[in-house]
Amino acid sequence: MKYKLNINKPAPEEKEIEESKNFNRILRQYREKRRTKSLHNVLLKLNKQLPVLIITILMVLIIIYLSKILKKIEKQEHKNIPQQEQKQ
């Protein structure tokens, strides 16, 4: 790649400097760039946290499922205890 270097560039005039001091334009450009990058950053953060979120949801679902199974087992045991007592 070849670069064009302008070593003897003249200093800008006051008029050119004043024209480039448009803060509203700079602020608008900054917000536009920031908006696109912020969405990108949110997606990156979500991508990092997504596996943890999925694992957490799965663990909660497994706990709920196991608690229901334990309740069913306890109910069956309570039903079986009186039957065993009657046989003795």
C-alpha positions as CSV (number, residue, x, y, z in Angstrom):
1,M,0.0,0.0,0.0
2,K,1.2,3.4,-0.9
3,Y,0.4,6.4,1.3
4,K,0.3,9.9,0.1
5,L,2.1,12.1,2.7
6,N,1.7,15.8,2.5
7,I,4.6,17.2,4.6
8,N,4.3,20.8,3.4
9,K,0.6,21.2,4.1
10,P,-0.3,24.8,4.7
11,A,-1.9,25.7,8.0
12,P,-5.7,26.0,7.8
13,E,-7.3,29.5,7.7
14,E,-9.5,30.8,10.5
15,K,-12.6,30.4,8.3
16,E,-11.9,26.7,7.8
17,I,-11.4,26.2,11.5
18,E,-14.7,27.9,12.3
19,E,-16.5,25.8,9.8
20,S,-15.2,22.6,11.3
21,K,-16.3,23.7,14.8
22,N,-19.9,22.4,14.2
23,F,-20.5,20.7,17.5
24,N,-24.0,19.6,16.6
25,R,-22.8,17.7,13.6
26,I,-20.0,16.0,15.6
27,L,-22.5,15.1,18.3
28,R,-24.9,13.6,15.8
29,Q,-22.1,11.6,14.2
30,Y,-21.1,10.4,17.7
31,R,-24.7,9.3,18.6
32,E,-25.1,7.5,15.3
33,K,-21.9,5.6,15.8
34,R,-22.7,4.9,19.4
35,R,-26.1,3.6,18.6
36,T,-24.8,0.9,16.3
37,K,-22.0,0.0,18.6
38,S,-24.3,-0.1,21.7
39,L,-26.5,-2.7,20.0
40,H,-23.4,-4.7,19.1
41,N,-22.2,-4.4,22.7
42,V,-25.5,-5.6,24.0
43,L,-25.4,-8.6,21.7
44,L,-21.9,-9.4,22.9
45,K,-22.9,-9.3,26.5
46,L,-26.0,-11.4,25.9
47,N,-23.9,-13.9,24.0
48,K,-21.6,-14.2,27.0
49,Q,-24.5,-14.5,29.5
50,L,-26.8,-16.7,27.5
51,P,-25.2,-20.0,28.5
52,V,-25.4,-19.1,32.2
53,L,-29.0,-18.0,31.7
54,I,-29.9,-21.3,30.0
55,I,-28.2,-23.4,32.6
56,T,-30.0,-21.5,35.4
57,I,-33.4,-22.0,33.7
58,L,-32.7,-25.7,33.2
59,M,-31.7,-26.1,36.8
60,V,-34.9,-24.4,38.1
61,L,-37.0,-26.6,35.8
62,I,-35.2,-29.8,37.0
63,I,-35.8,-28.8,40.6
64,I,-39.5,-28.2,40.0
65,Y,-39.8,-31.5,38.3
66,L,-38.0,-33.4,41.0
67,S,-40.1,-31.7,43.7
68,K,-43.2,-32.9,42.0
69,I,-41.9,-36.4,41.7
70,L,-41.0,-36.4,45.4
71,K,-44.5,-35.2,46.3
72,K,-46.0,-38.1,44.3
73,I,-43.7,-40.6,46.1
74,E,-44.7,-39.2,49.5
75,K,-48.4,-39.5,48.7
76,Q,-47.9,-43.1,47.6
77,E,-46.0,-43.9,50.8
78,H,-48.8,-42.4,52.9
79,K,-51.3,-44.6,51.1
80,N,-49.2,-47.7,51.5
81,I,-48.6,-47.2,55.2
82,P,-52.2,-47.8,56.3
83,Q,-52.4,-50.8,54.1
84,Q,-49.3,-52.3,55.6
85,E,-50.7,-51.6,59.1
86,Q,-53.9,-53.4,58.3
87,K,-52.1,-56.5,57.2
88,Q,-50.2,-56.8,60.4
